[in-house]
Amino acid sequence: MRIIDRAFFKRNVVILAQELLGKVLCRKLADGQVLRIRITETEAYGGADDSASHASHGMTKRNAPMFGRGGTIYVYLCYGIHEILNIISGEVGDPQGVMIRGVDNLFGPGKVTKALCVTRELCNHDITNSQDIWLEDDGFKLNGVQELKRVGIGYASTEDQDRLWRFRIIF
């Protein structure tokens, strides 16, 4: 397996969301065990111009990691219950992020973070050199990608709600 480097994350968020499909998300636990799980569903958030993005109203303490360089981890608490894992794309100051929505047979971003023991302690980690969370490429070939509307963004503009920025592997 090849660990994915920084150059992979320096791309547009919609492209990155599709390119992350099939990659292996790795999480080293406190006991030294490493969990490896394949990414099967992602969702793109396009920054300041995307009303569904946390960055649409500018930088805050909560969303500051979105303004970091590609490969930065952004984990936030949703509804006071679920930790949600995102990987930032692009350049510093251009807030774009990919939510990891599904892995293997688990669908739902809260289920993903529970399965991988992801918490906000990983927020701001650099996925390209972290000892706790990283991505690997094992050469998995996709049969196809399904493009869907994003979910859970009823607060966003109709145009942004209608974007086909959720991507799922077709098995």
trRosetta pair geometry for C-beta under 8 A, 3 or more apart (Angstrom, degrees):
i j d omega theta_ij theta_ji phi_ij phi_ji
1 24 6.7 -55 -144 46 138 142
1 136 4.1 17 167 178 125 130
1 137 6.8 151 -164 67 74 39
1 138 4.8 -37 -106 -85 91 81
2 136 6.5 141 70 -159 37 73
2 137 4.9 -24 64 58 95 94
2 138 7.9 174 21 -77 70 35
3 128 7.8 115 149 -154 105 55
3 134 5.7 -21 -143 160 107 133
3 135 7.1 112 -158 80 60 54
3 136 5.7 -46 -95 -99 49 73
4 8 4.7 -47 -180 24 106 163
4 9 7.9 103 139 -38 114 90
4 23 6.7 -4 -41 -148 144 137
4 127 7.8 -2 77 128 105 106
4 128 7.1 -94 102 -109 69 77
4 134 7.5 170 40 173 82 84
4 135 4.3 -20 26 92 125 108
4 136 6.8 -160 -17 -101 85 19
4 137 5.7 98 -70 -27 94 103
5 8 6.0 124 67 -4 55 101
5 128 5.7 62 -153 -146 41 115
6 9 6.0 -67 -163 37 46 105
6 10 6.8 43 148 -28 76 106
6 69 7.7 1 -155 139 113 121
6 70 6.7 116 -169 90 73 98
6 71 5.4 -63 -121 -34 70 152
6 128 4.7 9 -65 -103 73 169
7 10 5.7 -57 -151 26 40 114
8 11 7.5 -58 167 1 37 115
8 16 7.8 107 150 -124 74 95
8 19 7.2 -162 -173 132 94 137
8 70 7.9 -165 87 144 55 127
8 71 7.9 93 69 -79 86 101
8 135 7.9 -127 97 84 153 137
9 16 6.5 52 -136 -124 52 136
9 69 7.7 93 108 144 124 75
9 70 3.1 165 128 156 101 108
9 71 4.2 -179 29 -52 166 76
9 87 7.0 -112 -122 155 119 108
9 88 7.2 58 180 95 125 61
9 89 5.4 -142 -174 -120 74 61
9 90 7.7 -77 149 3 75 29
9 127 7.6 126 -64 62 146 115
9 128 7.2 -111 2 -54 133 117
10 69 7.9 -22 -88 -177 89 91
10 70 4.7 -161 -73 30 52 154
10 89 7.4 159 -105 -173 15 70
10 90 6.5 73 -146 -130 48 19
10 91 6.8 51 -141 -66 90 69
11 15 4.9 -83 145 85 122 125
11 16 5.2 152 78 -57 101 92
11 19 7.3 49 71 15 149 149
11 70 7.4 88 19 -123 54 155
11 89 6.0 -56 68 -172 59 118
11 90 7.0 -88 72 -74 19 58
12 15 4.6 81 68 12 90 107
12 16 6.8 -165 91 -8 42 89
12 89 6.9 38 144 133 13 136
12 90 6.9 46 -102 -76 31 101
12 96 7.2 -104 -162 -177 45 167
13 16 5.5 -55 -140 40 33 112
13 17 6.1 41 158 -28 66 102
13 44 4.6 131 136 -156 101 106
13 45 6.7 -89 168 63 154 41
13 46 5.5 -166 54 -98 139 62
13 47 7.4 175 -15 -23 145 93
13 89 4.6 163 -92 53 66 136
13 90 6.7 -40 -50 -27 82 112
13 96 3.6 -139 -54 175 124 119
13 97 6.6 1 -129 31 129 16
13 98 6.1 -179 -162 -59 87 84
14 17 5.8 -45 -147 28 29 115
14 18 7.0 23 154 -11 58 104
14 44 4.9 48 -92 -145 55 176
14 46 7.2 2 -44 -83 93 108
14 165 6.1 -88 -112 -126 94 94
15 18 6.0 -63 -158 39 33 106
15 19 6.0 26 151 -16 70 114
16 19 5.5 -60 -138 44 33 109
16 20 6.1 41 160 -30 68 102
16 44 7.5 126 66 -107 85 107
16 70 7.7 -151 -96 -144 153 118
16 87 7.5 -134 153 99 129 108
16 89 4.2 -156 3 -99 163 144
16 96 7.8 117 32 129 136 119
16 98 5.5 -127 111 -42 107 139
17 20 6.2 -49 -150 24 25 113
17 21 7.9 39 147 -31 53 93
17 42 4.3 -175 -163 117 81 127
17 43 6.7 -67 -143 126 133 4
17 44 4.0 -94 -37 -61 149 99
17 98 4.6 -179 -90 -122 77 116
17 165 6.8 65 64 -177 170 77
17 167 5.3 135 136 16 101 129
18 21 6.0 -39 -170 6 41 115
18 42 7.4 -141 -64 59 28 131
18 145 5.8 29 -143 -152 99 167
18 167 5.2 -145 -93 -139 67 170
19 23 7.7 40 139 -32 64 123
20 23 5.3 -75 -163 23 53 125
20 39 5.2 -50 147 109 90 158
20 42 5.2 94 72 -65 124 153
20 87 7.1 149 -101 51 146 141
20 98 6.0 147 -3 139 153 157
20 100 7.5 -112 146 -98 143 87
20 135 7.6 -84 -137 -133 87 148
21 39 5.9 -125 -118 108 33 98
21 40 6.8 54 -145 -138 84 25
21 41 7.7 39 -107 -80 97 20
21 42 6.3 -117 -62 0 82 114
21 142 6.2 50 116 -91 116 135
21 145 6.2 143 49 -108 169 111
21 167 6.0 -100 -53 126 130 117
21 168 7.7 143 -117 -156 130 15
21 169 5.2 161 -173 -66 117 91
22 38 6.4 -20 -147 -168 33 107
22 39 6.7 -40 21 67 20 82
22 40 7.9 74 -65 -94 44 51
22 140 4.1 -161 -177 96 106 121
22 141 7.5 120 -150 -26 154 1
22 142 5.3 -110 -50 -65 140 92
22 169 6.4 120 -60 -94 81 130
23 38 7.4 156 84 -148 28 64
23 39 5.3 9 59 25 76 119
23 135 5.1 9 157 -170 130 112
23 136 6.9 157 -175 73 82 40
23 137 5.8 -46 -123 -90 88 69
23 140 7.6 -159 -75 42 27 121
24 36 5.1 3 179 -171 118 98
24 37 7.0 139 -157 65 69 26
24 38 5.7 -41 -98 -92 66 61
24 39 7.6 -152 -89 -4 17 81
24 135 6.8 138 74 -162 53 59
24 136 4.4 -25 67 64 110 93
24 137 7.3 -174 19 -79 89 20
24 138 5.7 52 -19 -12 130 110
24 140 7.8 127 -43 -10 90 131
25 36 7.5 156 77 -152 44 48
25 37 5.4 -29 62 68 92 82
25 38 7.6 146 14 -117 79 11
25 39 5.6 91 -26 -54 109 96
25 100 6.8 57 -75 -140 158 155
25 103 6.4 -79 36 -110 127 134
25 116 6.7 -44 123 -102 119 151
25 133 7.4 -9 -176 -165 87 92
25 135 6.0 -29 -101 -103 54 74
26 34 5.8 -3 -169 -177 102 106
26 35 6.9 161 -152 83 49 53
26 36 5.1 -11 -101 -100 82 76
26 133 6.9 160 88 -151 61 44
26 134 5.1 -15 62 65 109 76
26 135 7.0 174 14 -94 88 21
26 136 5.8 55 -26 -9 124 108
27 34 7.1 157 78 -156 39 58
27 35 4.7 -9 58 55 94 102
27 37 7.9 -5 9 14 105 107
27 116 4.3 130 -11 -170 159 97
27 117 6.3 159 147 54 141 88
27 118 6.7 -102 -114 -65 143 86
27 132 7.0 3 -152 161 63 65
27 133 5.3 -1 -106 -104 71 81
28 32 7.0 -25 -170 -149 97 31
28 33 7.5 159 -153 85 54 39
28 34 5.1 -27 -97 -99 70 80
28 131 6.4 -51 42 147 150 67
28 132 5.3 -113 54 -132 97 40
28 133 7.4 -131 19 -59 75 43
29 32 7.0 -33 74 36 75 19
29 33 4.7 -1 42 62 118 88
29 34 7.4 -160 8 -82 78 29
29 35 6.8 69 -34 -15 106 100
29 117 5.9 68 -109 49 96 155
35 115 7.5 177 169 144 153 80
35 116 5.8 -164 89 -124 141 70
35 117 7.6 133 9 18 144 100
36 136 7.2 -28 -137 37 115 130
37 103 4.3 47 143 166 116 133
37 104 5.4 -86 -161 -16 91 113
37 106 8.0 -10 -176 30 138 120
37 115 6.7 81 -79 126 169 127
37 116 6.5 -117 25 -77 139 106
38 103 6.2 148 76 -161 43 76
38 104 5.5 101 48 -67 86 71
38 140 6.8 94 -133 -62 127 172
39 42 6.5 30 169 -56 120 101
39 100 6.1 -91 -126 -139 110 103
39 102 7.4 103 -167 87 55 60
39 103 5.7 -45 -101 -102 41 80
40 102 4.5 -67 76 115 92 105
40 103 5.9 142 12 -121 92 20
40 104 6.4 -177 -19 -27 129 13
40 107 7.7 -76 88 -86 118 83
40 168 6.5 24 149 -154 77 72
40 169 4.7 -82 -150 20 73 117
41 100 7.8 104 86 -175 64 50
41 101 4.1 -71 115 82 105 102
41 102 3.0 53 28 28 112 114
41 103 7.9 -106 32 -42 78 38
41 107 6.2 47 19 -126 150 88
41 166 7.1 8 -174 178 97 91
41 167 6.8 172 -149 90 53 52
41 168 4.5 -4 -104 -104 92 82
41 169 7.3 -105 -62 7 60 76
42 98 5.1 -9 -173 -178 121 109
42 99 6.6 148 -164 76 62 55
42 100 6.2 -34 -107 -110 77 45
42 101 6.0 168 -106 15 17 95
42 102 7.9 -105 -43 36 42 77
42 166 7.3 -176 94 -152 45 52
42 167 5.2 -4 58 57 87 97
43 98 7.0 148 71 -160 41 60
43 99 4.4 -13 59 56 99 107
43 101 5.2 76 -15 -39 104 127
43 150 5.3 99 -157 -120 120 98
43 151 7.9 -99 -104 29 149 74
43 165 6.2 74 -164 121 65 84
43 166 4.5 -13 -104 -105 88 79
43 167 7.4 179 -81 18 40 68
44 96 7.5 -12 -168 -174 90 95
44 97 7.8 159 -154 91 49 41
44 98 5.7 -26 -99 -104 61 76
44 99 7.9 -140 -61 19 16 78
44 150 7.9 -112 54 -76 59 122
44 165 4.1 -102 54 -177 98 110
44 166 7.8 -147 16 -72 71 38
44 167 7.7 48 -20 -7 99 107
45 50 5.8 177 -171 102 63 149
45 52 6.2 -125 -125 102 93 94
45 53 4.2 133 174 -102 106 88
45 54 7.2 38 157 10 154 75
45 55 7.6 127 139 21 113 100
45 86 7.5 -32 29 -138 125 136
45 96 6.8 170 91 -156 63 51
45 97 5.0 -5 59 62 108 82
45 98 7.4 -172 20 -82 77 29
45 99 6.8 67 -16 -22 111 99
45 165 7.7 123 -66 138 37 143
46 49 6.2 -47 117 69 109 87
46 50 3.8 123 59 -39 88 135
46 53 6.1 -118 57 -51 47 136
46 96 5.8 -6 -136 -120 39 93
46 165 7.5 -102 -32 -126 105 157
47 50 5.9 94 52 16 42 103
47 53 5.6 -74 -32 150 4 174
47 55 5.2 -43 -148 86 50 135
47 56 7.7 124 140 -77 34 59
47 66 7.5 164 -108 159 70 117
47 94 6.1 -39 -108 174 155 63
47 95 4.3 137 -123 79 86 72
47 96 4.9 -44 -45 -70 104 69
48 53 7.3 -80 -57 80 17 139
48 55 5.6 -73 -69 128 57 100
48 56 6.0 124 -150 -121 36 41
48 58 7.5 42 -117 -77 104 46
48 95 6.4 100 -38 48 76 107
49 56 7.6 -107 45 -120 5 84
50 53 4.1 80 85 -15 104 113
50 55 7.8 52 57 64 93 91
50 56 6.1 -113 82 -80 53 107
50 156 7.6 -20 166 -141 70 129
50 160 5.6 127 -160 -131 69 124
50 163 7.9 -45 -133 1 108 161
51 56 5.1 95 -123 -141 36 160
51 155 7.6 -140 145 118 100 76
51 156 4.3 139 100 -146 97 77
51 157 4.5 98 31 -3 151 92
51 160 4.7 -161 46 1 91 159
52 56 7.3 115 42 -38 23 139
52 150 6.3 92 174 92 166 154
52 153 4.1 1 -129 -155 116 142
52 155 7.6 131 -111 75 61 82
52 156 3.8 -17 -71 -84 81 147
52 160 4.8 -176 -18 151 102 127
52 161 7.2 137 -67 -75 125 55
53 56 4.8 130 68 -40 84 90
53 66 7.6 136 178 -166 108 155
53 95 6.8 134 164 119 136 111
53 97 7.4 133 -140 34 102 98
54 62 7.1 -110 -179 112 132 106
54 63 4.2 -176 132 -104 116 131
54 66 6.2 174 77 -34 108 155
54 76 7.2 146 -86 -24 161 167
54 95 7.9 -107 78 162 79 137
54 97 7.8 -3 33 32 106 140
55 58 7.2 8 -171 -133 61 2
55 59 7.1 2 -136 -80 85 55
55 63 5.5 -176 -77 156 68 140
55 66 4.8 -138 -61 116 121 146
55 67 7.0 143 -120 -61 128 83
55 95 3.5 167 -112 108 169 150
55 97 7.9 135 -12 -1 121 110
57 60 7.7 23 90 -34 98 114
59 63 6.4 -143 -141 86 50 95
59 64 5.7 62 -167 -100 103 66
59 66 7.9 -163 -112 64 78 98
59 67 5.4 -11 -101 -34 119 148
59 95 7.7 177 -83 -55 82 141
60 63 5.1 64 48 27 87 92
60 64 6.9 -114 84 -44 39 77
61 64 6.1 -25 -151 -21 26 118
62 76 6.3 62 179 -122 101 120
63 66 4.9 -21 174 13 87 123
63 67 7.5 84 129 -17 82 93
63 74 7.4 26 -147 -155 56 133
63 76 7.6 -7 -88 -76 65 141
63 95 7.2 38 155 -148 112 147
64 67 5.9 -59 -164 31 48 110
64 68 7.6 63 142 -37 68 94
65 68 5.3 -34 -162 1 52 123
65 72 5.2 -166 -174 144 91 124
65 73 7.0 -43 -180 92 145 42
65 74 4.0 171 98 -97 125 89
65 88 6.5 -144 147 -45 83 136
65 123 5.8 -128 -42 -177 154 89
65 124 5.2 -128 -100 -78 116 68
66 72 8.0 -164 -91 90 18 126
66 74 5.5 39 -65 -93 70 157
66 86 7.6 -7 -92 112 89 142
66 88 5.9 174 -134 -106 42 115
66 95 3.9 46 138 -149 104 107
66 96 7.5 146 -172 27 90 17
66 97 5.3 -75 -123 -38 94 125
67 92 6.9 45 154 -168 68 61
67 93 5.8 24 -169 -102 91 29
67 94 7.8 120 -139 32 59 21
67 95 5.0 -39 -79 -74 61 99
68 72 3.7 65 92 -37 133 165
68 88 5.6 104 70 79 89 169
68 92 6.2 -33 -164 -115 31 77
68 124 7.2 137 -46 -129 161 70
69 72 6.0 117 63 -29 53 108
69 88 7.2 116 100 107 26 125
69 90 8.0 -134 -155 98 46 51
69 91 6.6 -25 -125 -155 73 36
69 92 4.8 -30 -71 -61 77 84
70 88 5.8 -144 -118 113 37 79
70 89 4.9 21 -119 -151 101 35
70 90 5.4 150 -65 43 103 26
70 91 7.0 -20 -22 -65 97 29
71 87 7.1 -15 -128 -171 25 97
71 88 6.8 -41 39 69 26 85
71 126 5.5 33 128 -163 107 76
71 127 5.0 -139 -170 48 74 89
71 128 4.5 -14 -162 -20 145 108
72 87 7.6 147 75 -160 43 53
72 88 4.2 2 58 32 91 132
72 124 6.4 -25 -164 -136 102 40
72 125 7.6 143 -156 78 54 38
72 126 6.2 -38 -98 -102 55 62
72 127 7.5 -169 -98 -1 4 89
73 85 7.1 -41 -160 -153 98 84
73 86 7.3 132 -166 77 51 56
73 87 6.4 -31 -105 -103 57 63
73 88 7.6 -122 -61 0 12 91
73 122 5.2 -55 122 142 151 94
73 123 6.1 -136 109 -123 91 30
73 124 6.6 -46 65 26 80 13
73 125 4.5 9 26 57 129 84
73 126 7.4 -136 -4 -74 88 14
73 127 5.7 116 -56 -51 95 95
73 130 7.5 13 -17 -39 132 155
73 133 6.5 65 -81 84 151 139
74 85 7.9 125 78 -164 55 39
74 86 4.2 -27 70 71 99 110
74 87 7.5 -176 23 -83 83 15
74 88 5.8 90 -19 -50 113 98
74 97 5.6 -50 40 -126 141 145
74 123 6.2 36 -141 -138 34 86
74 124 7.9 59 -90 -57 53 47
75 83 5.5 5 -179 -177 109 102
75 84 6.6 163 -152 74 58 46
75 85 5.6 -15 -101 -100 89 57
75 86 7.2 -178 -76 25 40 75
75 113 7.4 119 -141 -121 113 134
75 118 6.2 -156 -114 157 138 103
75 119 6.8 107 142 136 153 25
75 120 4.8 -163 103 -106 111 51
75 122 5.4 76 -13 71 143 90
75 123 4.4 -117 42 -70 88 87
76 83 7.4 160 82 -151 25 57
76 84 5.5 -20 61 53 75 99
76 86 7.6 10 7 5 96 118
76 120 7.1 59 -106 -102 25 105
76 123 7.5 85 -62 -99 54 131
77 80 6.3 38 152 -108 116 28
77 81 7.6 136 -174 41 88 28
77 82 7.2 144 -157 78 54 40
77 83 6.1 -36 -96 -95 60 57
77 84 7.6 156 -106 9 11 86
77 120 6.6 -39 -44 -56 90 128
78 81 6.8 -47 88 57 67 75
78 82 4.6 -24 59 69 101 95
78 83 7.7 155 12 -106 85 8
78 84 4.9 60 -23 -28 122 124
78 109 7.5 68 12 91 153 124
78 110 7.1 -114 61 -73 122 103
79 82 6.4 36 48 20 99 91
81 110 7.0 0 115 -126 97 141
82 109 6.7 103 151 99 134 87
82 110 3.2 -72 -133 -104 133 111
82 113 6.7 127 -177 47 82 132
83 110 7.3 115 48 -127 49 65
83 113 4.3 -153 85 155 96 158
83 114 8.0 142 44 -55 98 60
83 118 5.8 -163 114 106 131 83
83 119 5.4 -116 -95 -123 165 43
83 120 6.1 -138 -128 -42 115 72
84 99 6.3 -26 172 -140 110 108
84 109 4.7 31 -131 141 88 134
84 110 7.0 -44 -81 -72 75 62
84 113 6.6 -111 -94 -33 22 141
85 99 7.2 118 85 -154 53 59
85 100 4.7 -19 90 37 108 114
85 109 6.7 -164 34 -165 72 97
85 112 6.2 -105 29 111 121 121
85 113 5.3 163 -25 -82 104 98
85 116 7.6 3 -41 65 156 138
85 118 5.1 -7 -70 140 122 161
85 122 7.8 -4 -115 87 99 134
86 97 4.2 26 170 171 128 124
86 98 6.2 153 -158 74 73 39
86 99 5.1 -38 -95 -90 87 56
86 100 7.2 -166 -92 -2 33 76
87 97 6.7 155 75 -156 32 76
87 98 5.1 -18 58 58 85 98
87 100 7.1 63 -9 -42 99 102
87 127 6.0 -17 -128 -11 112 155
87 135 8.0 27 -109 -44 158 134
88 95 7.6 -69 -138 -145 109 56
88 96 6.7 110 -161 78 67 59
88 97 5.1 -41 -99 -98 58 84
88 98 7.9 -173 -83 17 14 73
89 96 4.7 -56 65 101 92 111
89 97 6.8 169 10 -98 80 28
89 98 6.3 64 -27 -19 115 103
90 94 4.6 -92 139 91 138 116
90 96 4.7 81 3 36 132 124
91 94 5.0 55 63 22 81 119
99 109 5.7 -45 171 -97 110 139
100 103 6.9 20 167 -50 112 101
100 109 6.4 121 85 -124 59 87
100 112 5.4 -166 117 155 103 162
101 107 6.8 12 144 -158 86 69
101 108 7.0 -20 -174 -108 71 10
101 109 5.2 -53 -114 -62 52 84
101 112 7.1 177 171 -26 12 141
101 166 6.9 12 2 -149 163 102
102 106 6.3 178 -150 96 66 58
102 107 4.3 -9 -107 -111 114 67
102 108 7.2 63 -86 5 75 34
102 112 6.8 -137 -106 -69 17 118
102 168 6.8 29 43 -121 144 94
103 106 5.3 2 61 57 75 103
103 112 5.2 111 1 -122 111 97
103 115 6.7 -151 66 78 129 147
103 116 7.6 69 26 -42 165 117
106 111 4.5 -155 -178 129 112 122
106 112 6.0 155 113 -77 123 60
106 115 5.6 -142 -21 -33 173 152
107 111 6.9 42 72 53 25 141
108 111 4.3 76 74 7 100 110
108 112 7.0 -168 91 -14 52 83
109 112 5.4 -47 -149 29 38 118
109 113 6.7 31 158 -14 68 102
110 113 6.1 -55 -149 38 33 104
110 114 6.4 33 154 -18 65 108
111 114 5.7 -56 -146 38 32 112
111 115 6.1 34 156 -22 66 108
112 115 6.0 -60 -151 35 26 110
112 116 6.4 -4 161 6 63 114
112 118 7.4 -6 122 25 79 134
113 116 6.1 -70 -141 53 30 95
113 117 7.9 -91 168 83 59 3
113 118 4.0 -95 -144 63 81 106
113 119 7.5 116 176 -70 114 39
114 117 7.6 23 -173 -73 28 39
116 133 7.8 71 161 -115 127 110
118 122 5.8 -62 -154 25 80 145
118 133 7.2 61 -107 -94 101 144
119 122 6.4 121 66 2 53 91
120 123 4.9 -9 -167 -15 66 121
122 125 4.9 -51 -170 2 70 130
122 130 7.7 52 -150 -156 95 157
122 132 6.3 -147 -109 111 102 131
122 133 5.6 45 -148 -1 137 142
125 130 4.4 44 172 -94 118 138
125 132 6.4 -91 -133 60 158 114
125 133 6.1 96 103 47 150 110
126 129 5.2 10 98 42 115 87
126 130 5.8 169 71 -44 56 88
127 130 5.9 -36 -113 13 29 119
127 133 6.0 -58 -117 112 80 92
127 134 5.7 140 -176 -119 70 48
127 135 6.0 38 160 -8 121 97
128 134 7.4 92 -116 -132 15 94
129 134 8.0 87 -53 -100 5 115
130 133 5.1 -1 100 53 143 65
130 134 5.7 -171 65 -62 87 84
137 140 7.8 -129 -164 20 62 82
142 145 6.2 9 166 -53 147 86
142 169 5.9 -129 -134 -133 99 93
142 170 7.5 78 177 44 92 75
143 169 7.4 83 39 179 85 85
143 170 5.3 -106 89 93 100 87
143 171 6.4 103 31 -134 136 21
144 169 7.7 117 78 -167 50 51
144 170 3.8 -16 75 46 97 131
145 167 5.4 -11 -175 -165 114 104
145 168 7.1 142 -161 69 63 37
145 169 6.6 -43 -106 -105 63 39
145 170 6.5 -131 -70 -4 13 95
146 167 7.0 149 75 -156 54 49
146 168 4.6 -20 57 62 107 93
146 169 7.7 0 13 79 89 9
146 170 5.4 115 -36 -63 93 96
147 164 4.1 49 155 161 108 121
147 165 8.0 15 -160 -60 91 17
147 166 7.4 123 -165 71 47 55
147 167 6.2 -17 -102 -100 59 73
148 164 6.3 141 67 -149 8 78
148 166 4.3 -47 76 78 92 107
148 167 7.4 179 24 -77 82 26
148 168 6.5 25 -1 0 124 110
149 161 6.7 26 -170 160 119 62
149 162 6.3 -55 -117 -140 116 30
149 163 7.0 115 -131 72 67 43
149 164 6.2 -57 -73 -99 50 54
149 165 7.9 28 -145 32 35 65
149 166 6.4 13 100 18 20 116
150 153 5.3 25 112 6 116 134
150 161 7.1 -119 61 -144 93 45
150 163 6.6 16 -3 74 107 91
150 165 5.4 -12 -48 69 108 93
150 166 4.9 149 -90 -42 54 107
151 166 6.9 34 -6 -66 82 159
153 156 4.3 3 156 2 106 124
153 160 6.9 -100 139 122 136 103
153 161 5.8 -171 94 -103 103 78
154 161 7.3 47 -109 -105 35 133
156 160 4.1 -98 161 90 123 124
156 161 5.2 156 84 -56 106 80
157 160 4.6 88 57 11 84 101
157 161 6.9 -147 94 -7 41 87
158 161 5.6 -55 -145 38 32 113
158 162 6.2 27 157 -18 66 111
159 162 6.0 -66 -152 38 26 108
159 163 7.3 46 149 -44 60 89
160 163 5.8 -25 -157 -6 40 116
